[in-house]
C-alpha cells in the first residue's frame, strides 16, 4: 500500500510507536511543524474586575452526567 500511495502530493508518515508516550509527542511535534506559523503581535488587553457572584446554586450532582475520574486511579 505504501509503495503505491506514498506520493509527493499526499505523503504517508510512519510513527515508531514502541514507546507510546514518545510516539504521541513526536506526532504532535510533526503536525505542528507542518503548519506555517508566524508570531502575531497582539494588543495589550485590559481585563475588567470580576463582579461578585450572587444567586447561583450548583445543581445536584445526581442530575448531571459526570466524566469518570480516571486520573484518580493512576499511580504517581
N, C-alpha and C positions, 0 to 999 in steps of 0.2 A: 504494500500500500504506500509506504513512504517513497519508494523508488519512483512511483508513477505520479504521486500527488504533491510531492515537495518541490514547489517551483519558486522562482523569484517573486512572482506576484502574490503567492499565498504560501509562505514557508511554514513548515512544521518545526516545532521546537520540542526537544525531549528533555525531561527533567529527571536527573538522577535522584531517585527518591529512597535511597537506603536509609537516610536519616530524614524522617518526615518533617521535623521542625525546620531543618535547614532547607529542605525542598520547598516548603511554603515561603520562607523568606526569600529564596532565590527566585521563585516565580513572581512574587510581589515586586522585587527589585527589577526583574527583567521587564515586567509590564510597565512599570513607571519609567524605565529607561526608553521605552518606545514612544512615549508621549512627549511631544515638544513642550518645553516649559521655559518661560522667562519670568523673571520677577516683576510683579506689577506693583507700582507704587500706590499705596492706599492712603487716603486722608486720615488724619487723627480723629478718632471717634470720641464723642462726649456722651457718656452714659449717664442718664438721669438717676436720681436717687430712687430706690425701690420703695413703693408705698407700703405701709403696714398692712399685714393680712387681716382681713375681717370677714367673719361669716362663713368660712369654709370648714366643712366637716368631711373627713375622708369617709367614703362608703365602706361598709363592712367587707372584709377580705373574702368572705364566703360568696359574695356576689360578683367576684372578679375571677378571671382566668389568669393564673399566675404561671410564669415560666418556671419549671423546676430548677431548684438551686443546685445545679451540677457542680459548681465551683466549690461548694462546701464539702463535697465528697473527695476532693483532691487532696493529696498529702503534699506538704511543702518540705 
